[in-house]
Amino acid sequence: NRGKVLQAGGAKALILIIQGILPPAKASDGGKVPQLESSDFEPIQALAKLAITASPVQVFGPNEGAIFDAIRPFSLMVTHPSANLLQRFEAMMALTNLSSQSPEAASRIARADGLMNKVELLMLEDHTLVRRAATELVCNLVAGCEEVFNRWGGEKNSASKSKLQVLVALCDVDDLPTRLAASGALATLTASPEACESLVELQNERHRVLPILGQLIDPAVVTRPPGDDEDEDEEESEPQSDPGLVHRGIVCVRNLYYGIQNKASQMEVAAESNRIGLVRALVLAVKGCAQNTSSPILRPAAESLKWLLEHGVEIPV
């Protein structure tokens, strides 16, 4: 019934109800959380359901101001202690849709009081769908907001390094959409040399970064990360790859190779790539493009192999 609700002006009615419930935000509040009961979130949740399944323009109209106004109630539904997990999930899904509308919308979402801290916590949530929604929102904000990009890897510090570690770990979970979102965020962040430096440090400390990125490209060829040995019963079927993961994995690897500034680190990463089977995975990816020379993975895969060749790795034919 959501299409019918939209056609009948349901979104406008919900916005009016929400405006009557939420007190206007004031600079003097200092980020104070409004007093809300669980029933107060029902109209916000209803609006979120509409915003999840329709484009922001269909829900809020062509005026971008209405989209900006919706950020606060959705953000409150993520951060407020009275909201339940389903409401947080739906609010994050709605914010993910809004964040794709424009860089300005993404920036306003990122600046919402307490939102990013809460979303980062929800990325570690045991519930698969909640974790997925949080990761997809971060992926969109990393791509759409410079502040979030810098916070997650554009600047070199221990906080951004920890966030990159979380993204790498989420590239290795069972849920495909979560892996796609986490690897998409990494593909964006590895455009930063600072992020690449942090990833090399994580690789040296835990020896998991290259194997996990390689597994995105070809799980049948690349050695699994240390400590990730599966039970023998689970190894009966060969792991399958996904075109989206392959593309993201190759872009991450290519960016990582060219983002490393230290010569010694370059040689170590090249040797480790060869040892775990990543070089072979890249070769197979290039060969797989023989019938499709316009494939988006061909160039970054070829550039990765060129870099490896320049750093002393023998490329198998």
N, C-alpha and C positions, 0 to 999 in steps of 0.2 A: 504493500500500500504506500510505499514511500514516495513513488512518483506522483500519486494522486494527492498526497499530503502537500508536496511541493507546489503542485499546480493550483491547489486551493489556498495558497498563502500560508501554509502551516509554519514555514521557517520564520516569516515575519511575526506571526503570532507568538512563537516561542521566544524570539528575541525580545519582544515587548514584556513577556512574563519574566524573563531573566533580568531585564533592566529593573523591574519592580522588586526583585529579590535581592540583587547585589547592590550594595551601597557604592556610589561612585568612588573610584580610586583617587586618593588625595596624596600629594607629596608629603603632607604632615603625618601621614599614617606610618611612615618609616617601614613599610613592608609588613605591617600588622595583618594577621590573617583574619578575614571577616568571620563573624559568628554565623555558621551555617549548620543546618540539620541535614540528615541524610535525604529527607523528602525534598529539600531545596535543590538537590542535584538532578531531580527527575526531568525538568524541562531542559537542563543543560545536556543531559544524557540523550534526550530525544533529538536535540539539535545536532549532537555529535553523530548520531546514527544517520541523519540526513547528510551530514558533511563527509561521512565515510564513503557513501555510495553514489554521490553526485559531485560534479565539479564545483569548486567554490563559487564560480559565477552563477551557476544554476541555483545555489542555495542562498547566496548573499547579494546577488545582483552585480551589475558592472561597477558599482562604487566600491573602490578598494577599502574605503574607510569602514564599511560594514564588516569586511573580512578582518581588519585590524581589531575591531571591537569584540569580535568573537574569541580572540586569543586569550583574553583575561579569564572568561568563565571556563574555557577548556583547560587552561593552565591550573586554575584553582581546583578543578576536578582531578587533576593528576596529583597535586601536592597536598590538598586538604585532608586532615586526619579523619574526617567524617565520610569521605568517599570510599567505596569498596573497590576491590581489585578489577571487577568487570568495568566499572565506571572509569577507572584509570586507564584501562586497556583501550576503551572506546575513545577517550579524550586524546590519547596519544595517536591513535589512528587518524582522528580528525585533524590534529595538529600537523601530522605528516602530510596530509592532503593540502592544508593551507600553506605549508612551508614551500611547496612546489609552485606556488602561485607567482612569487617574485622574491628577489633577494631582500627587499624591504620587509616582506612578511616573515621570511626566515630569520632576519635579524631581530625583529620584534619578538618573535617566539623565543629566541635564544636569551633575550634580556628579561623575560617574564620572571617575577620574583620566585626564587627557589626552584624553578622548573628543571634546569639542567642538572642540578645536584640530585634531584629526585629521579630523573630519567636515568642517570648513570647508575643509581642503585637498582632500578628496575631492570637494567640490562643483566644483572646478576640473579634475577628472580628465577626460582625453580619452575614456575609455570611457563611452558613453552611459548604460548601465544603472547603473554605479557612481555617476556624477554624479546620476542621477535618484534613487537610493536615499538619497544624502546630502541632497539637497534636500528630499525628502519627510520625512525625519527632522527636519530643521531646521524645516520648516513645522509639524509636530506639536508640537515643543518650544516654538516661538514662541507657539503658541496655548495650550499647557498649562502653561507654566512662566514665572512672572513674571521670574525671573532672566534667562532667555534673551530674553524680550521686551525687557527693559531693555538687555541687551547688544547687541541687534540694532537698536535704534531708540528705545527708551523713554528713553534718556539721550542728551544731545547731546555727542558727541565725535568725533574723527577716526576712531576704530576702528569705531564703529557706522555712520558715514557710508560707510566702505569696504565694510562688510558689505551695506549697502543697495544700493551700486553693483553688487555681485555679483548680488544678487537681481534687480535691474532687467535686467542683462545676460542672466540665465537666463530671463527672461520673453520673450526674443527668439531662443531656440535652436530647432532644428528639432523636438526631441522634445516631443510634446504633454504627456505626464505630467509632465515636468520643468517646462514652462511653467505647468501647472496648480498645481504645488506652490509654485513661486517666486512666482506672482501671488497664491496663497492666503496665503502668508507676508506679502507686501506689504499685502494687504487688511487683515490683522490689525494690522500695524505702523503703518499710516497712521491708526489711531485715536489715535496719539500726536502731538501738535503738534511735538515735537522731531524725530520722523522726517520729518514733512512739511517742516520747515525744512531738514533735510539734503537732502531730495529736490529742493527748490527750488534749493538751492546747486548740486547736481549738474546740474540742468537749465540753470542759467546758465553752468556751466563747460563742459558737453559737448553740450547741446541734444538729449539723447536720451531723457530721462525721459518727457516728454509724448507724443512720437511712439510710443514703445514701449507705453505704457499705452493709447494710442489704437488701436494695431494689435491689441491684445487684443479691443477692442470691435468694430472693423470694419476689417479689413486692406484692403478694397477702396476705402475712402474716405479713411483717414488717410494722410498723407504719411509715407513711411519715414524712419527716423532718418538723419541725415547720415552718409555713408560706407557706407550699406547698400544702395546701388543694385544690383539684381540684373542678371544677364546677360539680354540680350534674349530668348534662347532659353527662359529660365526664366519669362518673363512671359506666355507663351502662354495659360496657364490662370489664371483669376482666383483669388486666394487665398481659401480658405474659412475661415469663422469657426467657433467651437466654443461651445456654450451656456455651458459652465463658464468659459471664458476671458472671454466677454462679461460674465458676472455679476461675476467677480473684477475685471475691468478697470473696470467702472462703479463698483464700490464703492471701488476705489483712487482713481479720479478724484474722486468725491464727497468722500471723506475728505480728500484733498489740498486741494481747494478750500477746505473749511471749516476746515482745520487751519492755513492760512497766516495769520499774525498781522500781517505787515507790509503796509501799504496799497499801497506802491509795487510790492511783489512780487505782490500780488493782481491789480493792473491788468496787469502784464507777463504773468502766467500766463494771464489771460483773453484778452489779445490774441493770444498765441501759440497758445492752444487754437483760436481762430478761424482763424488762418493755416494751421494744418496739417490742418484738416478735422475736428478732434475735436468741434466743436459740431455739425456735420452728422451725425456718427456717433451722437451722443447723441439727436438728433432722430429719426433713423431707428430707434433702439432703442425710443424711446417709441412711435412709430407702429406698430412691430412688436407692441406689447402691446395693440393695439386690441381684439383678440378674446380677450385673456387679461388682464383687469384685476387678477388676483391674482398676476401674475408678480412674482418677487422683485426683478427689475431695474427695475420701473416707478418705484418711489418714489425710489431713489437717483439714477436718470437724471433724473427730474423735478426733484429738489432741485439737481442739478448745473446744469441749464438755468436754474433760478431764480437761482442764484448768478451765473451768467454774465450774465444779464439785468441783475442789480443792479450788475454791474461794466462796464456799457457795451457789451455785445456784443448785436448784433441777432440774434435767433433766427429762422432761416428757417422759414416755415410749411410 
